[in-house]
Amino acid sequence: MLFYRDLEIFEADFFGGSIQLMLKDKLILLVDDEPSMLKATKVGLTERGFNVQAAEGAEAAMQALQLTRPSIIVSDLVMPGTNGFELFEEVKKEARYRSIPFVFLTAVDDYYAKKFGKEMGGAAYLTKPVDLDELEQLLREKLGE
């Protein structure tokens, strides 16, 4: 049985008679080293009804993972220190995170980088500038909505 406190209403279309609900436990961990990109993507996804936690860089993402368990991780590839591929490997080392889908969202539009990301087990590889419609569709698909 679901209780109201377990749900978040994110869209109501009273004319069409539909009310879409999203469980609060569907958390997206969004990782990027560029604050403006991080904020814009977070705002765009939040406006579309997603529950988003932002992490500025891979180290912040690893700290966030100690406190919460996201439903999906969306990460930039090129970041100072630990890059997106290295973050993926760190996340997947821990058994409790292996089932979390990992999406690369990056400005690196390179065939070999895309191939490598998929071969290592990434759920998807999208390029910037971010198309929020495409990202939303992908997230809904991966989250089973």
Summary of the structure (lengths in Angstrom):
residues: 145
radius of gyration: 15.5
end to end distance: 18.7
largest distance: 50.0
contacts: 415
relative contact order: 0.15
helix: 41%
strand: 25%
